[in-house]
Amino acid sequence: MNLKESIRRILREQRDFSDSIVKYLNVAIISQYETICKVEVTAPRNREFSSSFYSVKVFFIGDYRLPGDGEILDEIWNLIYDTFGLATDIFSAYVKNCDETIETLNENTSGQIRKVLREETDINIFGHNYNELLNNITSSDSGLMYVNPEELLKHKIKFLKKIEKKGSIKLFRVVFSKSKKKINIKKLGHHYVYDMDDFHEQMLDYLYYNAKRKDPSLNEDDVWVVEIETPTSNIDYSETILTYSLHPKEDEITIKDYSNVKLIDISKYYE
């Protein structure tokens, strides 16, 4: 549940949103524009003519409409709709001066919204704080350029939550070995990828370097693809999302128990 949905949850208990909308706009919009005196909001049942929409009247300082006023009205309409989920009829009115002071959020409502903000920033993602994961991705060490870190993180979280709902999943791993027979199928390891396209030359070079330290006879083309199937409950989601936040270019999936897998196939990577 995002911030806007959380605010809606708190405020939907009220039968009339008019006061809440005014108080929210006083902070979010009116304080940002010196040309606005106040906003009046009327609930559908209190309007002079029958309507299913709230009426919003924005009082501008001046004798007539100025360039830019229309954009402000559009901004207010969008804010109300995005935050409260309410469509409105919005109007402008013009006054020579402000004869009423701008209200501020009352202590009760502001306290509720502050609570929502705390809930959102402390959101738990597979045992990790969302903001900490985001900070990992946005750090200079991640190596990302020309991409939106938050979109990447949200996409990964959505992907992992989708996997959680499945019973099992097929994954891939590369192994360096002089022959297929020498591959230890009882200890295949913990790190896999979901898609063959997730393997890239930089990753293969790194794995080859480590494998060659153990077996100097290995060549770069002595690489095999191991395909396995494992229950989605065997995925270590906490380690997977943390590793991704630290190394977003390495789209790996970590499993808990490498013995809890079913071997599907072993084939040469370079054919």
NUNU-404783 format. One record per residue (C-alpha): residue number from 1; x, y, z. Coordinates in nm, 4 decimals, padded with zeros to 6 digits. Example, Ala and Ser with C-alpha at 12.3 -4.5 7.8 and 13.67 -1.06 7.14 Angstrom:
BEGIN
[atom 1 [01.2300 -00.4500 00.7800]]
[atom 2 [01.3670 -00.1060 00.7140]]
This chain:
BEGIN
[atom 1 [00.0000 00.0000 00.0000]]
[atom 2 [00.1534 00.3341 -00.1091]]
[atom 3 [00.1324 00.6692 00.0679]]
[atom 4 [-00.1693 00.7961 -00.1211]]
[atom 5 [-00.3622 00.4749 -00.0626]]
[atom 6 [-00.2723 00.4894 00.3077]]
[atom 7 [-00.4032 00.8459 00.3380]]
[atom 8 [-00.7219 00.7378 00.1645]]
[atom 9 [-00.7564 00.4541 00.4150]]
[atom 10 [-00.7357 00.6986 00.7084]]
[atom 11 [-00.9703 00.9566 00.5643]]
[atom 12 [-01.2380 00.7282 00.4196]]
[atom 13 [-01.3748 00.6797 00.7702]]
[atom 14 [-01.5038 01.0371 00.7500]]
[atom 15 [-01.8444 01.0873 00.5855]]
[atom 16 [-01.7558 01.4270 00.4410]]
[atom 17 [-01.4092 01.4860 00.2983]]
[atom 18 [-01.4493 01.8611 00.2516]]
[atom 19 [-01.2515 01.9765 00.5553]]
[atom 20 [-00.9801 01.7193 00.4970]]
[atom 21 [-00.9368 01.8278 00.1338]]
[atom 22 [-00.9145 02.1952 00.2348]]
[atom 23 [-00.6597 02.1266 00.5066]]
[atom 24 [-00.4543 01.9105 00.2753]]
[atom 25 [-00.4585 02.1708 -00.0052]]
[atom 26 [-00.3597 02.4442 00.2390]]
[atom 27 [-00.0290 02.2658 00.2902]]
[atom 28 [00.0234 02.1006 -00.0487]]
[atom 29 [-00.0851 02.3818 -00.2834]]
[atom 30 [-00.2053 02.7084 -00.1355]]
[atom 31 [00.1101 02.7761 00.0643]]
[atom 32 [00.3054 02.7468 -00.2623]]
[atom 33 [00.1136 03.0221 -00.4487]]
[atom 34 [00.0883 03.3820 -00.3295]]
[atom 35 [-00.1953 03.4466 -00.5770]]
[atom 36 [-00.4363 03.2123 -00.3948]]
[atom 37 [-00.6350 03.3270 -00.0910]]
[atom 38 [-00.8254 03.0150 -00.0006]]
[atom 39 [-01.0117 02.7124 -00.1269]]
[atom 40 [-01.3703 02.6189 -00.0526]]
[atom 41 [-01.4823 02.2562 -00.0898]]
[atom 42 [-01.8432 02.1374 -00.0862]]
[atom 43 [-01.9539 01.7743 -00.0625]]
[atom 44 [-02.1940 01.6455 -00.3309]]
[atom 45 [-02.4909 01.6200 -00.0925]]
[atom 46 [-02.4433 01.9836 00.0163]]
[atom 47 [-02.4292 02.1341 -00.3320]]
[atom 48 [-02.7163 02.3521 -00.4541]]
[atom 49 [-02.7659 02.1292 -00.7570]]
[atom 50 [-02.7572 01.7508 -00.7545]]
[atom 51 [-02.4120 01.6137 -00.8383]]
[atom 52 [-02.1921 01.3127 -00.7636]]
[atom 53 [-01.8785 01.5302 -00.7505]]
[atom 54 [-01.7296 01.7553 -00.4862]]
[atom 55 [-01.7267 02.1234 -00.5751]]
[atom 56 [-01.3941 02.3056 -00.5370]]
[atom 57 [-01.3758 02.6847 -00.5602]]
[atom 58 [-01.0325 02.8457 -00.5699]]
[atom 59 [-01.0125 03.2147 -00.4742]]
[atom 60 [-00.7400 03.4051 -00.6581]]
[atom 61 [-00.6243 03.7580 -00.5774]]
[atom 62 [-00.7054 03.9895 -00.8684]]
[atom 63 [-00.9842 04.1205 -01.0881]]
[atom 64 [-00.9659 03.8634 -01.3661]]
[atom 65 [-00.8091 03.5354 -01.4742]]
[atom 66 [-00.4360 03.5452 -01.5416]]
[atom 67 [-00.2148 03.3206 -01.7549]]
[atom 68 [-00.1172 03.0220 -01.5431]]
[atom 69 [-00.4354 03.0089 -01.3345]]
[atom 70 [-00.5686 02.7268 -01.5500]]
[atom 71 [-00.2581 02.5189 -01.4882]]
[atom 72 [-00.2984 02.5712 -01.1112]]
[atom 73 [-00.6586 02.4512 -01.1286]]
[atom 74 [-00.5469 02.1422 -01.3195]]
[atom 75 [-00.2785 02.0771 -01.0587]]
[atom 76 [-00.5339 02.0987 -00.7769]]
[atom 77 [-00.7766 01.8669 -00.9575]]
[atom 78 [-00.5035 01.6082 -01.0109]]
[atom 79 [-00.3822 01.6308 -00.6508]]
[atom 80 [-00.7301 01.5699 -00.5097]]
[atom 81 [-00.7909 01.2796 -00.7442]]
[atom 82 [-00.4501 01.1180 -00.6841]]
[atom 83 [-00.4620 01.1587 -00.3060]]
[atom 84 [-00.8291 01.1093 -00.2191]]
[atom 85 [-00.9537 00.9191 -00.5239]]
[atom 86 [-01.2216 01.1839 -00.5861]]
[atom 87 [-01.3150 01.3562 -00.9102]]
[atom 88 [-01.4254 01.7183 -00.8645]]
[atom 89 [-01.5913 02.0132 -01.0314]]
[atom 90 [-01.3378 02.2936 -00.9939]]
[atom 91 [-01.4071 02.6667 -01.0318]]
[atom 92 [-01.2161 02.9919 -00.9907]]
[atom 93 [-01.3229 03.3127 -00.8193]]
[atom 94 [-01.1405 03.6456 -00.7891]]
[atom 95 [-01.1114 03.8831 -00.4904]]
[atom 96 [-00.9211 04.2044 -00.4299]]
[atom 97 [-00.7632 04.0819 -00.1080]]
[atom 98 [-00.7683 03.7933 00.1355]]
[atom 99 [-01.0132 03.8502 00.4165]]
[atom 100 [-00.9586 03.5110 00.5747]]
[atom 101 [-00.6424 03.3508 00.7001]]
[atom 102 [-00.5244 03.0219 00.5550]]
[atom 103 [-00.6018 02.7297 00.7793]]
[atom 104 [-00.3336 02.4872 00.8733]]
[atom 105 [-00.3643 02.1129 00.9282]]
[atom 106 [-00.5168 02.0512 01.2677]]
[atom 107 [-00.3100 01.8539 01.5137]]
[atom 108 [-00.5179 01.5385 01.4793]]
[atom 109 [-00.5054 01.5128 01.0994]]
[atom 110 [-00.1371 01.6051 01.0727]]
[atom 111 [-00.0567 01.3434 01.3345]]
[atom 112 [-00.2379 01.0792 01.1319]]
[atom 113 [-00.0514 01.1706 00.8136]]
[atom 114 [00.2829 01.1759 00.9985]]
[atom 115 [00.2033 00.8229 01.1153]]
[atom 116 [00.1391 00.7158 00.7559]]
[atom 117 [00.4676 00.8686 00.6467]]
[atom 118 [00.6524 00.6731 00.9149]]
[atom 119 [00.4803 00.3526 00.8032]]
[atom 120 [00.5790 00.4122 00.4429]]
[atom 121 [00.9452 00.4894 00.5117]]
[atom 122 [00.9776 00.1875 00.7407]]
[atom 123 [00.8215 -00.0479 00.4854]]
[atom 124 [00.9635 -00.3981 00.5111]]
[atom 125 [01.0773 -00.5750 00.1932]]
[atom 126 [01.1734 -00.9372 00.2586]]
[atom 127 [01.3276 -00.8370 00.5925]]
[atom 128 [01.4977 -00.5197 00.4655]]
[atom 129 [01.4091 -00.1529 00.4896]]
[atom 130 [01.2914 -00.0222 00.1528]]
[atom 131 [01.4909 00.3015 00.1745]]
[atom 132 [01.8102 00.1165 00.2633]]
[atom 133 [01.7699 -00.1070 -00.0421]]
[atom 134 [01.7088 00.2006 -00.2562]]
[atom 135 [02.0157 00.3728 -00.1128]]
[atom 136 [02.2249 00.0699 -00.2105]]
[atom 137 [02.1077 00.0900 -00.5697]]
[atom 138 [02.1542 00.4653 -00.5967]]
[atom 139 [02.5097 00.4548 -00.4616]]
[atom 140 [02.7950 00.5211 -00.7029]]
[atom 141 [02.9193 00.1650 -00.6521]]
[atom 142 [02.6159 00.0138 -00.8249]]
[atom 143 [02.7499 00.1130 -01.1665]]
[atom 144 [02.4061 00.2164 -01.2976]]
[atom 145 [02.3729 00.4991 -01.5459]]
[atom 146 [02.0738 00.6565 -01.7229]]
[atom 147 [01.8206 00.4460 -01.5343]]
[atom 148 [01.5745 00.5141 -01.2547]]
[atom 149 [01.6933 00.3199 -00.9455]]
[atom 150 [01.3512 00.3240 -00.7804]]
[atom 151 [01.1855 00.1804 -01.0915]]
[atom 152 [01.4432 -00.0993 -01.0972]]
[atom 153 [01.3837 -00.1809 -00.7318]]
[atom 154 [01.0057 -00.1768 -00.7665]]
[atom 155 [01.0290 -00.4025 -01.0720]]
[atom 156 [01.2469 -00.6517 -00.8833]]
[atom 157 [01.0166 -00.6548 -00.5804]]
[atom 158 [00.7138 -00.7098 -00.8040]]
[atom 159 [00.8958 -00.9913 -00.9839]]
[atom 160 [00.9923 -01.1699 -00.6600]]
[atom 161 [00.6432 -01.1371 -00.5132]]
[atom 162 [00.5031 -01.2859 -00.8324]]
[atom 163 [00.7426 -01.5801 -00.8003]]
[atom 164 [00.6321 -01.6352 -00.4385]]
[atom 165 [00.2843 -01.7239 -00.5606]]
[atom 166 [00.4114 -02.0061 -00.7808]]
[atom 167 [00.4700 -02.3604 -00.6617]]
[atom 168 [00.8039 -02.4127 -00.8338]]
[atom 169 [01.0446 -02.2367 -01.0645]]
[atom 170 [01.3085 -02.3285 -01.3228]]
[atom 171 [01.6479 -02.1619 -01.2840]]
[atom 172 [01.9852 -02.1664 -01.4597]]
[atom 173 [02.3463 -02.1735 -01.3437]]
[atom 174 [02.6780 -02.1881 -01.5301]]
[atom 175 [02.9512 -02.4261 -01.4186]]
[atom 176 [03.3084 -02.4516 -01.5487]]
[atom 177 [03.4222 -02.8106 -01.5948]]
[atom 178 [03.6401 -03.0063 -01.8366]]
[atom 179 [03.3550 -03.2516 -01.8889]]
[atom 180 [02.9903 -03.3050 -01.8018]]
[atom 181 [03.0767 -03.6103 -01.5919]]
[atom 182 [03.2984 -03.4068 -01.3605]]
[atom 183 [03.0167 -03.1741 -01.2557]]
[atom 184 [02.9110 -03.2447 -00.8977]]
[atom 185 [02.5336 -03.2559 -00.9366]]
[atom 186 [02.4874 -03.3036 -00.5609]]
[atom 187 [02.6458 -02.9653 -00.4843]]
[atom 188 [02.5413 -02.7352 -00.7657]]
[atom 189 [02.5506 -02.4194 -00.5530]]
[atom 190 [02.3163 -02.1481 -00.4304]]
[atom 191 [02.3253 -01.8828 -00.7031]]
[atom 192 [02.1134 -01.8984 -01.0182]]
[atom 193 [01.9427 -01.6771 -01.2739]]
[atom 194 [01.5859 -01.6833 -01.3983]]
[atom 195 [01.6632 -01.6090 -01.7626]]
[atom 196 [01.9534 -01.7208 -01.9830]]
[atom 197 [01.9843 -01.3607 -02.1015]]
[atom 198 [02.0954 -01.2680 -01.7501]]
[atom 199 [02.4332 -01.4282 -01.8217]]
[atom 200 [02.6751 -01.1745 -01.9670]]
[atom 201 [03.0422 -01.1747 -02.0606]]
[atom 202 [03.1558 -00.9834 -01.7532]]
[atom 203 [02.9850 -01.2386 -01.5282]]
[atom 204 [03.1306 -01.5314 -01.7220]]
[atom 205 [03.4799 -01.3792 -01.7080]]
[atom 206 [03.4526 -01.3426 -01.3312]]
[atom 207 [03.3312 -01.7014 -01.2855]]
[atom 208 [03.5997 -01.8341 -01.5184]]
[atom 209 [03.8732 -01.6510 -01.3273]]
[atom 210 [03.7592 -01.8059 -00.9970]]
[atom 211 [03.7181 -02.1534 -01.1481]]
[atom 212 [04.0612 -02.1447 -01.3138]]
[atom 213 [04.2252 -02.0693 -00.9793]]
[atom 214 [04.1002 -02.4100 -00.8617]]
[atom 215 [04.1633 -02.5907 -01.1918]]
[atom 216 [04.4331 -02.4293 -01.4122]]
[atom 217 [04.3517 -02.6701 -01.6950]]
[atom 218 [04.0163 -02.5042 -01.7625]]
[atom 219 [03.9587 -02.3094 -02.0835]]
[atom 220 [03.7103 -02.0290 -02.1369]]
[atom 221 [03.4796 -02.2541 -02.3392]]
[atom 222 [03.4678 -02.5232 -02.0677]]
[atom 223 [03.1400 -02.3799 -01.9451]]
[atom 224 [02.8123 -02.5662 -01.8950]]
[atom 225 [02.4552 -02.4539 -01.8306]]
[atom 226 [02.2764 -02.6359 -01.5514]]
[atom 227 [01.8971 -02.6133 -01.5532]]
[atom 228 [01.7153 -02.7013 -01.2312]]
[atom 229 [01.3692 -02.6820 -01.0817]]
[atom 230 [01.3076 -02.5950 -00.7173]]
[atom 231 [01.0126 -02.5002 -00.4935]]
[atom 232 [00.9686 -02.1239 -00.4694]]
[atom 233 [00.9753 -02.1697 -00.0910]]
[atom 234 [01.3410 -02.2670 -00.1351]]
[atom 235 [01.4297 -01.9204 -00.2615]]
[atom 236 [01.6120 -01.6966 -00.0153]]
[atom 237 [01.4161 -01.3796 -00.0947]]
[atom 238 [01.5961 -01.1735 00.1686]]
[atom 239 [01.9410 -01.2533 00.0300]]
[atom 240 [01.8196 -01.2188 -00.3293]]
[atom 241 [01.6814 -00.8660 -00.2879]]
[atom 242 [01.9837 -00.7550 -00.0833]]
[atom 243 [02.2289 -00.8887 -00.3419]]
[atom 244 [02.0322 -00.7193 -00.6181]]
[atom 245 [02.0394 -00.3855 -00.4374]]
[atom 246 [02.4182 -00.4102 -00.4035]]
[atom 247 [02.4819 -00.5502 -00.7525]]
[atom 248 [02.1832 -00.4629 -00.9734]]
[atom 249 [02.3701 -00.5691 -01.2865]]
[atom 250 [02.3906 -00.9248 -01.1494]]
[atom 251 [02.0302 -01.0405 -01.1593]]
[atom 252 [02.0802 -01.3499 -00.9464]]
[atom 253 [01.8385 -01.5594 -00.7423]]
[atom 254 [01.9723 -01.7255 -00.4284]]
[atom 255 [01.8302 -02.0553 -00.3050]]
[atom 256 [01.8495 -02.1802 00.0531]]
[atom 257 [01.9149 -02.5515 00.0099]]
[atom 258 [02.1030 -02.6651 -00.3021]]
[atom 259 [02.0014 -03.0241 -00.2333]]
[atom 260 [01.6333 -02.9340 -00.2663]]
[atom 261 [01.6462 -02.9097 -00.6461]]
[atom 262 [01.5508 -03.1282 -00.9393]]
[atom 263 [01.8092 -03.1472 -01.2170]]
[atom 264 [01.6484 -03.0816 -01.5544]]
[atom 265 [01.9406 -03.0593 -01.7954]]
[atom 266 [02.3127 -02.9946 -01.8373]]
[atom 267 [02.4318 -02.8611 -02.1718]]
[atom 268 [02.7253 -02.6723 -02.3205]]
[atom 269 [02.6984 -02.2943 -02.2990]]
[atom 270 [02.8874 -02.2404 -02.6235]]
[atom 271 [02.7511 -02.4674 -02.8930]]
